[in-house]
Amino acid sequence: NDPNILQYGKAEGFYTYRKMITNFMENSSLQQDHIFMTNGISQALFMITSTLRSEYDTIYVENPTYFIALQIFLENGFKIETIDLNNLEVFERIEKKKLER
């Protein structure tokens, strides 16, 4: 009857599990402090976008896209631009013009 059984774990992942991965990759320079795990895609997206926010202000997504991702991007202050994957030439032209500025 552990009340924590259904709770998410630590944001960086369980230390023991990270240590097991480090041991598994013993021939690399990987350390358990260099590994982070998430409890799902929503948490991963939030962590990644909150880290990137200082460098970028726009996120490009295909249309349609995962609705929870859109919420996460907006919560982190990003502008969202949708891309029609059937017409990538338009996207490439827009980005090329931005780079030329």
N, C-alpha and C positions, 0 to 999 in steps of 0.2 A: 504493500500500500504506500509506495513512495509517491508523494505529490509532485515530484519533479520529473517523473518518468515521461511525461508528455511535453515537457518544456524543451525549447531550443537550448543547445549548449552554448559554450563560449563562442564569440564571433570568430576568433582565430582558429577554432577547431580544438578538439581535445588533445592535450599535450601528449598523452600516451600514443595516440594514433599517429600524430605527426612524428613522434620519435620512431615508431615502427616503419614509417615511410622512409625516414632518414636512414635507418639501418638497412632497409631493403636496397637503397641506392648508395650503399657504403663506398663504392668506388668513385663517387662524385664529391664535389665540395659542398654539397647541399647540407644545410643545417636546419634543425626543426624550427628555428626562429624565422627562417626564410620561407616557410610553408604556411599558407592560410587556407582554411576550408570554410565553406559557407553551408548554411542550412537550406539552400535552394537558390534558384535563379534570381528571385527578387532581392535577396540579401546581397548576392554577388553583384548585380547591376547597381544597387545602391552604393556599395563600397567603391566600385570602379568609377562610377560617374561622379561621386563626391570627391574622388582623388583627381579626376581630370578637369574638374570645373574651373580651376585656376588657369588652365591653358587654353581651353576651348569654350565657345559659347553656343555652338550649334551642333546638333546631332542629326545625322541623316538616317532615316529608316525606310524600309520598304513599305509600300502601301498595299494591303493592310499589314499591320504589325501587332505584336503582343500588347494588349491594352494596358497591362500592369507596367510594362516597360515605359509606355508613354507617361504614365503617372509619375514614375520614378524620375524620369528625365525632367519633367516639369517641376517637380519638387526640388530638384537640384539646380533650377534656374536656367536650364538649357532652352534654346529655341529649337523647335523640331521642324525639320524639312522632310517631306515625304518624297520618295523616289519611285518612279514607275520602272520596274525592272525590265519591262519590255521596251524601254526607251532610254537607255543609259547614255546615249549620245548627248541628250539635253543636259543631263547632270554633269557630264564631262566638260561641256562648253561653259556652264555656269562656274564650275570650279576653276577652270583655266582663266577665265576673266578675273576672278578674285585674286588669283596668284599674280596676275599681271599688274595689279594695282600697286 
